[in-house]
Amino acid sequence: MSEKILVAGGGGFIGGHLVQRLLDEGHQVRSVDLKPTSGWYQVHADAENLVLDLAEKGACETACADIDRIYNLAADMGGMGFIENNKALCMLSVLINTHMLQAAQQAGVKRFFYASSACVYNGEKQTDPNVTALAEADAYPAMPEDGYGWEKLFSERMCRHYREDYGLETRVARYHNVYGPEGTWTGGREKAPAAICRKVVEAKLSGDHTIEVWGDGLQTRSFMYVDDCVEGTIRLTDSDIIEPINIGSSELVTINQLTDLAAEIAGIEITRNHDLTAPQGVRGRNSDNTLILEKMGWEPSIPLRDGLTKTYNWIYEQVTAAQG
């Protein structure tokens, strides 16, 4: 059944992919972002595209008018280099979700999805590269990533209490490191897969195959391709799962392994120059998918090699186009 759906943050990386999927399914989509549409990663002609500052309550009321379902992905964020150096900006995203919840409840919205993050998890459980995969209960006792993680955890609680107190059907996903084409690949906000792909592309084009890697490269992560993220987001929002749930790949790799895979895709051999002073985040983080498999019978499963190949090829096109 066709619905009128709002994607907050629709000009962003994940939002752009989600808007396309919802349009393909026959929904009416209102895509809202702070940036002028010239700065959106994807602009869909079939969507209603609005430029609004969703940190302001009035803008949220405009965005939520006559909407059946909301996907709230709007936030001021980026990769580890950004969130470690912009904690106040990350915290201010609390205004977006708070005002969105207020406007959604007042507008009689049927379902409200909130994009949280694995950064909510207790840092003491992420000090070893050989990390035990993080289960949903590991968010408490609370010790999330400073700034960005605290904002996400607080906003998760706001969603819970709007469901309990006002009957707004909220759903919360904890995303684990989403990557893919049509996203940030340069400028300081890019995440590790995009940054590494860009560096490998530049190394290949220049002939200098030495690239900089942040940290010793032994830190571990799992990386989820954006198509899996969109699929999981829609499945969760359609479900009756009321607690926050992981949406992430369980394929754990070191940053060195991620770098070597990008070089293999590029067809070159690289030398890594490790910058031990750069932001590194936690030593190890992986997604425990026990709950999502139990509740949904599904988990993100696109192999890193497949997703990174598509991402590398897209970033290669962007770099070569930028170089003229």
C-alpha positions as CSV (number, residue, x, y, z in Angstrom):
1,M,0.0,0.0,0.0
2,S,1.4,3.4,-1.0
3,E,2.2,5.8,1.8
4,K,3.3,9.4,2.0
5,I,6.8,9.1,3.5
6,L,9.2,11.7,4.9
7,V,12.9,11.0,4.6
8,A,14.7,13.5,6.9
9,G,18.3,13.8,5.7
10,G,17.2,12.7,2.3
11,G,20.1,14.7,0.7
12,G,22.6,12.6,2.6
13,F,24.3,9.4,1.7
14,I,22.0,6.8,3.2
15,G,19.0,9.0,2.7
16,G,19.5,9.3,-1.0
17,H,19.5,5.6,-1.4
18,L,16.5,5.2,0.8
19,V,14.5,7.7,-1.2
20,Q,15.2,5.9,-4.4
21,R,14.1,2.5,-2.9
22,L,10.8,4.0,-1.5
23,L,10.1,5.7,-4.9
24,D,10.7,2.3,-6.6
25,E,8.1,0.8,-4.3
26,G,5.5,3.3,-5.4
27,H,5.4,5.6,-2.3
28,Q,5.0,9.3,-2.3
29,V,8.3,10.7,-0.8
30,R,9.1,14.0,0.7
31,S,12.9,14.4,0.9
32,V,14.2,17.0,3.3
33,D,17.7,18.3,4.0
34,L,19.5,21.3,5.3
35,K,21.8,21.7,2.3
36,P,20.7,23.4,-0.9
37,T,19.7,20.6,-3.4
38,S,22.9,21.4,-5.4
39,G,24.8,19.8,-2.4
40,W,22.6,16.7,-2.1
41,Y,24.3,13.4,-3.0
42,Q,21.2,12.4,-4.9
43,V,18.3,14.5,-6.1
44,H,15.2,12.5,-7.2
45,A,12.9,14.3,-9.6
46,D,10.0,12.1,-8.5
47,A,10.3,13.1,-4.9
48,E,9.1,16.3,-3.2
49,N,12.5,17.9,-2.3
50,L,12.5,20.5,0.4
51,V,15.4,22.5,2.0
52,L,14.6,23.0,5.7
53,D,16.6,23.3,8.9
54,L,15.1,20.4,11.0
55,A,16.9,21.7,14.1
56,E,14.0,24.2,14.1
57,K,10.6,23.0,15.4
58,G,8.6,25.0,12.8
59,A,10.6,23.3,10.0
60,C,9.8,19.9,11.4
61,E,6.1,20.8,11.6
62,T,6.3,21.7,7.9
63,A,8.1,18.6,7.0
64,C,5.7,16.3,8.9
65,A,2.5,17.7,7.6
66,D,0.3,15.0,6.0
67,I,2.9,12.3,6.4
68,D,2.2,8.6,7.2
69,R,5.7,7.4,8.0
70,I,9.0,9.1,8.9
71,Y,12.6,7.9,8.4
72,N,14.8,10.3,10.5
73,L,18.4,10.0,9.2
74,A,19.1,13.8,9.6
75,A,22.2,14.5,11.7
76,D,25.4,16.6,11.6
77,M,28.0,13.8,11.4
78,G,30.9,12.3,9.5
79,G,33.8,9.8,9.9
80,M,35.9,9.4,13.0
81,G,38.1,12.5,12.1
82,F,34.9,14.6,12.2
83,I,33.1,13.3,15.2
84,E,36.2,13.3,17.5
85,N,36.8,17.0,16.6
86,N,33.3,18.3,16.5
87,K,31.6,17.0,19.6
88,A,29.4,20.1,20.2
89,L,28.1,20.0,16.6
90,C,27.3,16.3,16.9
91,M,25.4,16.9,20.2
92,L,23.3,19.7,18.6
93,S,21.7,17.0,16.4
94,V,19.6,16.3,19.5
95,L,17.5,19.2,18.4
96,I,16.6,17.5,15.2
97,N,15.2,14.3,16.7
98,T,13.5,16.0,19.6
99,H,11.6,18.5,17.3
100,M,10.9,15.7,14.8
101,L,9.3,13.5,17.5
102,Q,7.2,16.5,18.7
103,A,6.1,17.3,15.2
104,A,5.4,13.7,14.3
105,Q,3.3,13.1,17.4
106,Q,1.3,16.3,16.8
107,A,0.8,15.3,13.1
108,G,-0.5,11.8,13.9
109,V,2.3,10.0,12.1
110,K,1.9,6.3,12.1
111,R,5.6,5.1,12.2
112,F,8.8,6.9,13.1
113,F,12.2,5.4,12.4
114,Y,15.3,6.8,14.0
115,A,18.9,6.1,12.7
116,S,21.1,5.5,15.8
117,S,24.7,4.3,15.7
118,A,27.0,1.6,17.1
119,C,28.8,4.6,18.7
120,V,26.2,4.3,21.6
121,Y,28.0,1.2,22.9
122,N,30.0,1.1,26.1
123,G,33.6,2.0,25.2
124,E,35.0,-0.4,27.8
125,K,33.7,-3.3,25.7
126,Q,35.7,-2.1,22.6
127,T,39.3,-1.9,23.9
128,D,40.6,-5.0,22.1
129,P,40.9,-5.6,18.3
130,N,39.7,-9.2,19.0
131,V,36.4,-7.7,20.2
132,T,33.4,-9.7,21.3
133,A,30.6,-8.7,18.9
134,L,28.4,-6.0,20.5
135,A,24.9,-7.1,21.5
136,E,22.1,-4.6,22.1
137,A,22.4,-4.9,25.9
138,D,26.0,-3.7,25.7
139,A,24.8,-0.1,25.5
140,Y,24.4,-0.1,29.2
141,P,25.8,0.8,31.7
142,A,26.2,3.8,29.4
143,M,29.7,4.9,28.3
144,P,29.2,5.8,24.6
145,E,31.4,7.7,22.2
146,D,31.8,11.2,23.6
147,G,29.6,13.8,21.8
148,Y,28.1,11.9,18.9
149,G,27.4,8.6,20.8
150,W,25.8,10.4,23.8
151,E,23.4,12.3,21.4
152,K,22.4,9.1,19.7
153,L,21.8,7.3,23.0
154,F,19.7,10.2,24.4
155,S,17.7,10.3,21.2
156,E,17.0,6.5,21.4
157,R,15.5,7.1,24.9
158,M,13.4,10.0,23.5
159,C,12.0,7.6,20.9
160,R,11.2,5.0,23.6
161,H,9.4,7.5,25.8
162,Y,7.4,9.0,22.9
163,R,6.2,5.4,22.2
164,E,5.4,4.8,25.8
165,D,3.8,8.1,26.7
166,Y,2.2,9.1,23.4
167,G,1.7,5.9,21.4
168,L,4.0,7.0,18.6
169,E,5.3,3.8,17.0
170,T,9.0,4.3,17.0
171,R,11.7,2.0,15.6
172,V,15.4,2.4,16.3
173,A,18.4,0.9,14.4
174,R,22.0,1.0,15.5
175,Y,23.9,1.3,12.2
176,H,27.4,-0.2,12.0
177,N,29.7,1.7,9.5
178,V,27.7,2.1,6.4
179,Y,29.5,2.6,3.1
180,G,28.9,2.6,-0.6
181,P,28.6,4.8,-3.7
182,E,27.0,8.2,-3.8
183,G,28.5,9.3,-0.4
184,T,31.2,11.4,1.1
185,W,34.6,10.4,-0.3
186,T,36.7,13.5,0.4
187,G,36.8,16.7,2.5
188,G,37.2,15.4,6.0
189,R,33.7,13.8,6.7
190,E,34.3,10.6,4.8
191,K,34.4,7.3,6.6
192,A,37.2,4.7,6.4
193,P,36.1,2.7,3.3
194,A,35.6,5.8,1.2
195,A,38.8,7.4,2.5
196,I,40.9,4.3,1.8
197,C,39.4,3.8,-1.6
198,R,40.2,7.4,-2.5
199,K,43.8,7.1,-1.3
200,V,44.3,3.9,-3.3
201,V,42.8,5.5,-6.4
202,E,45.1,8.5,-6.0
203,A,48.1,6.2,-5.5
204,K,47.2,4.2,-8.6
205,L,46.8,7.3,-10.7
206,S,50.0,9.0,-9.4
207,G,52.2,6.0,-9.5
208,D,53.3,6.6,-5.8
209,H,51.8,3.5,-4.1
210,T,52.5,4.7,-0.5
211,I,49.3,5.7,1.4
212,E,48.6,7.0,4.8
213,V,46.6,4.9,7.2
214,W,45.3,6.3,10.5
215,G,46.5,4.3,13.5
216,D,48.5,1.1,13.4
217,G,45.9,-0.6,11.2
218,L,45.2,-3.3,13.7
219,Q,41.9,-1.8,14.9
220,T,39.0,-3.9,13.8
221,R,35.5,-3.0,12.3
222,S,32.7,-4.4,10.4
223,F,31.4,-2.5,7.3
224,M,27.8,-2.7,5.9
225,Y,27.1,-2.0,2.3
226,V,24.4,0.7,1.8
227,D,21.9,-1.7,0.1
228,D,21.9,-3.9,3.2
229,C,21.4,-0.8,5.3
230,V,18.3,0.3,3.3
231,E,16.8,-3.2,3.3
232,G,17.3,-3.6,7.0
233,T,15.9,-0.1,7.7
234,I,12.6,-0.8,5.8
235,R,12.3,-4.3,7.4
236,L,12.7,-2.9,10.9
237,T,10.3,-0.1,10.4
238,D,7.7,-2.6,9.1
239,S,8.3,-4.9,12.0
240,D,6.9,-5.0,15.6
241,I,10.4,-4.7,17.1
242,I,10.3,-1.9,19.6
243,E,13.8,-2.1,21.2
244,P,16.9,-0.7,19.5
245,I,18.5,-3.3,17.2
246,N,21.8,-3.7,15.4
247,I,21.8,-3.3,11.6
248,G,25.3,-4.1,10.6
249,S,27.6,-6.7,9.0
250,S,29.3,-9.3,11.2
251,E,32.2,-9.6,8.8
252,L,35.1,-8.3,11.0
253,V,38.3,-7.0,9.4
254,T,41.3,-5.0,10.4
255,I,41.9,-1.6,8.8
256,N,45.0,-3.1,7.3
257,Q,42.9,-5.8,5.7
258,L,40.5,-3.2,4.4
259,T,43.4,-1.3,2.9
260,D,44.8,-4.5,1.3
261,L,41.5,-5.4,-0.2
262,A,41.1,-1.9,-1.8
263,A,44.6,-2.3,-3.3
264,E,43.8,-5.7,-4.6
265,I,40.6,-4.4,-6.3
266,A,42.8,-1.6,-7.8
267,G,45.3,-4.1,-9.0
268,I,48.3,-2.5,-7.3
269,E,50.6,-3.3,-4.3
270,I,50.8,-0.6,-1.7
271,T,53.0,0.5,1.2
272,R,51.2,1.7,4.3
273,N,52.5,4.7,6.2
274,H,50.8,4.6,9.6
275,D,49.9,7.9,11.3
276,L,49.7,7.0,15.0
277,T,48.6,10.5,15.9
278,A,45.4,10.5,13.8
279,P,41.9,9.8,15.3
280,Q,41.4,6.0,15.5
281,G,38.2,5.5,17.5
282,V,37.8,2.3,19.5
283,R,40.2,-0.6,19.1
284,G,37.5,-3.1,18.0
285,R,33.8,-3.0,17.1
286,N,31.6,-5.7,15.5
287,S,27.9,-6.3,15.2
288,D,26.2,-9.2,17.1
289,N,23.4,-10.1,14.8
290,T,21.8,-12.7,17.1
291,L,18.7,-10.5,17.8
292,I,18.1,-9.4,14.3
293,L,18.3,-13.0,13.0
294,E,15.9,-14.1,15.8
295,K,13.4,-11.3,15.3
296,M,13.6,-10.8,11.5
297,G,15.1,-13.9,10.1
298,W,17.5,-11.7,8.1
299,E,20.9,-9.9,8.5
300,P,23.1,-7.8,6.4
301,S,25.0,-10.2,4.2
302,I,26.6,-8.4,1.2
303,P,30.3,-9.4,1.3
304,L,32.8,-6.7,1.9
305,R,34.7,-7.5,-1.3
306,D,31.5,-7.1,-3.4
307,G,30.5,-3.8,-1.8
308,L,34.0,-2.3,-1.7
309,T,34.5,-3.1,-5.4
310,K,31.4,-1.1,-6.3
311,T,32.5,1.7,-4.0
312,Y,36.0,1.7,-5.3
313,N,34.8,1.9,-8.9
314,W,32.5,4.8,-8.1
315,I,35.2,6.7,-6.2
316,Y,37.6,6.1,-9.1
317,E,35.1,7.9,-11.4
318,Q,34.8,10.8,-8.9
319,V,38.6,11.2,-8.5
320,T,39.3,11.1,-12.2
321,A,36.5,13.5,-13.0
322,A,37.8,15.9,-10.3
323,Q,41.3,15.7,-11.8
324,G,39.9,16.6,-15.2
